[in-house]
Amino acid sequence: MMSTQNSPTASVSTADVEKLDNERNLESENSEPLEKAKEKQTLAGAVGAIAKFLSNSHNKYVFNTAVVLVVFDIILHAAGTYFVYKNYQPHYDPASGDEYCNRTTYLLAFWILTFQYTLLGFFILLAGCYKLMSGDFKKQ
């Protein structure tokens, strides 16, 4: 009779299974759909910082370059927003393969974008109210 406790294949197969599970988790984290959005948002932040630095210049060509960078920043922000909202409530289970998304990363991106757009709407509303009431504040 052969004992399974002393069998080297039983301990190797358990280690192999754990190793394969770890590799599968790493692969699914690297292939998550929002990985591209995260890279675009990082690039957008860098482009925005460069544009803000260049916008203080009095040189016409440098200022025009800053304007182009701001437009590029807006496009990248819109693309990141598209990826985040397109995948609303993704699969948080690592076993779901390509559909997998890290819960913390996704929810952080989702709520930051939602907060940004809420503030944008609020400031547009305030600007509209100010514009409508600007005649009421003038001294007579």
TAURGI-V260715 format. One record per helix or strand of 3 or more residues. SS is the DSSP state (A for helix, B for strand). FROM is the first residue (numbers start at 0). TO is the last residue. If there is no record, write none. Layout:
# TAURGI-V260715
ss=SS from=FROM to=TO
ss=SS from=FROM to=TO
This chain:
# TAURGI-V260715
ss=A from=7 to=29
ss=A from=33 to=53
ss=A from=59 to=85
ss=A from=93 to=98
ss=A from=102 to=136
